[in-house]
Amino acid sequence: MPRLTSVLFVFAIALAMGTEASAQVPTDGANTRTKLAALERLWNQAQMDHDSKAIASMIGERFVYTESNGTVSNLGKFLADFTDTSYKPSLMNVQNMNVVLYGTAAVVTGDYHTKGTVDGKPFEHFGRFTDTWIFQDGKWLCVASHSSQKK
């Protein structure tokens, strides 16, 4: 089943990116906003499935992630965390997303809700996220991500 999920995930990414993969610069603001919101949701699905290959196709080589506890991870550490099966999310949801375009860059903000277990202990987090995307080599790549929990 995980392999089927990966294939479906890659297919969904291709659909989300649409014809922009062959374009030099995205030109349709509304269409681009919709595609970036779809990529954010696909990102969560990859996290639920522990699919580091799928997420690797969506992030830049110099990706930086700042976690809500202040820990900063590079691409290698971030992808390694995806394979950690002690982390078992049962829910990952994003909503209230706002996509602001800056030519070949975009900032996506929104609310998140995650729930599951880590090392057998339950957790539930509500928070905010900010993701920075760039349009490079014909596709959108996330180059920085930050999350903060709501208290």
C-alpha positions as a LaTeX table, in Angstrom:
\begin{tabular}{lrrr}
\hline
Residue & $x$ (\AA) & $y$ (\AA) & $z$ (\AA) \\
\hline
Met1 & 0.00 & 0.00 & 0.00 \\
Pro2 & 2.79 & 2.54 & 0.74 \\
Arg3 & 4.12 & 2.14 & $-2.84$ \\
Leu4 & 0.64 & 2.81 & $-4.25$ \\
Thr5 & 0.38 & 5.85 & $-2.01$ \\
Ser6 & 3.73 & 7.11 & $-3.36$ \\
Val7 & 2.62 & 6.64 & $-6.94$ \\
Leu8 & $-0.67$ & 8.41 & $-6.26$ \\
Phe9 & 1.19 & 11.17 & $-4.43$ \\
Val10 & 3.56 & 11.80 & $-7.34$ \\
Phe11 & 0.59 & 11.80 & $-9.73$ \\
Ala12 & $-1.23$ & 14.31 & $-7.51$ \\
Ile13 & 1.83 & 16.57 & $-7.46$ \\
Ala14 & 1.95 & 16.49 & $-11.24$ \\
Leu15 & $-1.73$ & 17.43 & $-11.38$ \\
Ala16 & $-1.26$ & 20.18 & $-8.82$ \\
Met17 & 1.61 & 21.65 & $-10.78$ \\
Gly18 & $-0.27$ & 21.38 & $-14.07$ \\
Thr19 & 1.17 & 23.20 & $-17.06$ \\
Glu20 & 3.43 & 25.36 & $-14.89$ \\
Ala21 & 6.09 & 22.66 & $-15.09$ \\
Ser22 & 6.83 & 23.76 & $-18.63$ \\
Ala23 & 6.41 & 27.49 & $-18.03$ \\
Gln24 & 9.29 & 29.83 & $-17.23$ \\
Val25 & 7.35 & 31.95 & $-14.75$ \\
Pro26 & 3.89 & 31.32 & $-13.29$ \\
Thr27 & 1.50 & 33.95 & $-14.59$ \\
Asp28 & $-1.97$ & 33.02 & $-13.33$ \\
Gly29 & $-2.16$ & 34.24 & $-9.72$ \\
Ala30 & $-5.39$ & 32.45 & $-8.77$ \\
Asn31 & $-4.28$ & 29.21 & $-10.41$ \\
Thr32 & $-0.86$ & 29.39 & $-8.74$ \\
Arg33 & $-2.42$ & 30.03 & $-5.33$ \\
Thr34 & $-4.64$ & 26.96 & $-5.78$ \\
Lys35 & $-1.64$ & 24.83 & $-6.78$ \\
Leu36 & 0.43 & 25.93 & $-3.80$ \\
Ala37 & $-2.46$ & 25.21 & $-1.42$ \\
Ala38 & $-2.73$ & 21.74 & $-2.99$ \\
Leu39 & 1.01 & 21.19 & $-2.51$ \\
Glu40 & 0.64 & 22.10 & 1.17 \\
Arg41 & $-2.04$ & 19.43 & 1.56 \\
Leu42 & 0.04 & 16.88 & $-0.35$ \\
Trp43 & 2.93 & 17.69 & 1.99 \\
Asn44 & 0.76 & 16.68 & 4.95 \\
Gln45 & $-0.24$ & 13.44 & 3.25 \\
Ala46 & 3.43 & 12.60 & 2.66 \\
Gln47 & 4.07 & 13.22 & 6.34 \\
Met48 & 1.19 & 10.93 & 7.33 \\
Asp49 & 2.61 & 8.21 & 5.04 \\
His50 & 6.26 & 8.70 & 6.14 \\
Asp51 & 7.01 & 9.23 & 2.45 \\
Ser52 & 10.37 & 11.02 & 2.39 \\
Lys53 & 10.74 & 10.49 & $-1.37$ \\
Ala54 & 7.50 & 12.35 & $-2.07$ \\
Ile55 & 8.41 & 15.25 & 0.20 \\
Ala56 & 11.94 & 15.41 & $-1.24$ \\
Ser57 & 10.40 & 16.18 & $-4.64$ \\
Met58 & 8.72 & 19.25 & $-3.13$ \\
Ile59 & 11.60 & 20.90 & $-1.27$ \\
Gly60 & 14.75 & 22.74 & $-2.30$ \\
Glu61 & 18.31 & 21.51 & $-1.75$ \\
Arg62 & 19.03 & 24.20 & 0.85 \\
Phe63 & 15.71 & 23.76 & 2.69 \\
Val64 & 15.54 & 25.00 & 6.29 \\
Tyr65 & 12.87 & 23.99 & 8.81 \\
Thr66 & 12.36 & 25.81 & 12.11 \\
Glu67 & 10.22 & 23.75 & 14.47 \\
Ser68 & 7.90 & 25.19 & 17.09 \\
Asn69 & 10.45 & 24.36 & 19.82 \\
Gly70 & 13.13 & 26.41 & 18.03 \\
Thr71 & 15.06 & 23.45 & 16.58 \\
Val72 & 16.42 & 24.19 & 13.11 \\
Ser73 & 16.77 & 21.30 & 10.64 \\
Asn74 & 18.42 & 21.11 & 7.24 \\
Leu75 & 17.21 & 19.00 & 4.35 \\
Gly76 & 18.94 & 15.80 & 5.50 \\
Lys77 & 17.63 & 15.95 & 9.06 \\
Phe78 & 14.15 & 16.90 & 7.90 \\
Leu79 & 13.95 & 13.95 & 5.49 \\
Ala80 & 15.37 & 11.56 & 8.11 \\
Asp81 & 12.58 & 12.61 & 10.48 \\
Phe82 & 10.04 & 11.44 & 7.88 \\
Thr83 & 11.22 & 7.85 & 8.27 \\
Asp84 & 10.85 & 7.89 & 12.07 \\
Thr85 & 7.99 & 5.45 & 12.64 \\
Ser86 & 7.80 & 6.28 & 16.36 \\
Tyr87 & 5.94 & 9.38 & 15.12 \\
Lys88 & 2.44 & 8.23 & 14.13 \\
Pro89 & 0.16 & 11.06 & 13.06 \\
Ser90 & $-3.53$ & 10.21 & 12.81 \\
Leu91 & $-4.56$ & 13.70 & 11.71 \\
Met92 & $-2.74$ & 16.47 & 9.86 \\
Asn93 & $-4.91$ & 19.29 & 8.70 \\
Val94 & $-4.18$ & 22.76 & 7.37 \\
Gln95 & $-6.75$ & 25.49 & 6.97 \\
Asn96 & $-7.13$ & 29.25 & 6.68 \\
Met97 & $-4.29$ & 29.30 & 4.17 \\
Asn98 & $-3.20$ & 32.57 & 2.64 \\
Val99 & $-0.88$ & 32.53 & $-0.38$ \\
Val100 & 0.98 & 35.73 & $-1.23$ \\
Leu101 & 2.86 & 35.74 & $-4.53$ \\
Tyr102 & 6.07 & 37.66 & $-5.21$ \\
Gly103 & 6.86 & 36.86 & $-8.84$ \\
Thr104 & 8.74 & 33.56 & $-8.68$ \\
Ala105 & 8.40 & 33.30 & $-4.89$ \\
Ala106 & 5.44 & 32.77 & $-2.59$ \\
Val107 & 4.72 & 32.79 & 1.12 \\
Val108 & 2.00 & 30.48 & 2.41 \\
Thr109 & 0.64 & 30.93 & 5.92 \\
Gly110 & $-2.11$ & 29.10 & 7.72 \\
Asp111 & $-3.32$ & 27.15 & 10.72 \\
Tyr112 & $-2.47$ & 23.52 & 11.39 \\
His113 & $-3.89$ & 20.78 & 13.58 \\
Thr114 & $-1.93$ & 17.58 & 14.16 \\
Lys115 & $-2.79$ & 14.63 & 16.32 \\
Gly116 & $-1.31$ & 11.19 & 16.90 \\
Thr117 & 1.33 & 9.47 & 19.02 \\
Val118 & 5.09 & 9.78 & 19.50 \\
Asp119 & 6.78 & 6.80 & 21.15 \\
Gly120 & 3.31 & 5.58 & 22.10 \\
Lys121 & 2.35 & 8.81 & 23.88 \\
Pro122 & $-0.58$ & 10.80 & 22.49 \\
Phe123 & $-0.17$ & 14.37 & 21.29 \\
Glu124 & $-2.37$ & 17.04 & 19.77 \\
His125 & $-1.04$ & 20.35 & 18.48 \\
Phe126 & $-2.69$ & 23.45 & 17.09 \\
Gly127 & $-0.53$ & 26.13 & 15.56 \\
Arg128 & 0.47 & 28.37 & 12.68 \\
Phe129 & 2.88 & 27.74 & 9.83 \\
Thr130 & 4.76 & 29.84 & 7.30 \\
Asp131 & 6.23 & 28.21 & 4.20 \\
Thr132 & 8.36 & 29.98 & 1.61 \\
Trp133 & 8.21 & 28.59 & $-1.93$ \\
Ile134 & 10.23 & 29.44 & $-5.03$ \\
Phe135 & 9.55 & 28.62 & $-8.66$ \\
Gln136 & 12.72 & 26.94 & $-9.87$ \\
Asp137 & 13.47 & 24.61 & $-12.77$ \\
Gly138 & 9.83 & 24.69 & $-13.82$ \\
Lys139 & 8.28 & 23.73 & $-10.48$ \\
Trp140 & 7.45 & 25.09 & $-7.05$ \\
Leu141 & 9.85 & 24.09 & $-4.26$ \\
Cys142 & 9.53 & 24.86 & $-0.57$ \\
Val143 & 12.81 & 26.37 & 0.66 \\
Ala144 & 11.88 & 27.32 & 4.23 \\
Ser145 & 9.23 & 26.27 & 6.70 \\
His146 & 8.40 & 27.47 & 10.20 \\
Ser147 & 5.77 & 26.32 & 12.64 \\
Ser148 & 4.67 & 27.62 & 15.99 \\
Gln149 & 2.19 & 26.09 & 18.40 \\
Lys150 & $-0.75$ & 28.03 & 19.73 \\
Lys151 & $-0.83$ & 28.11 & 23.49 \\
\hline
\end{tabular}
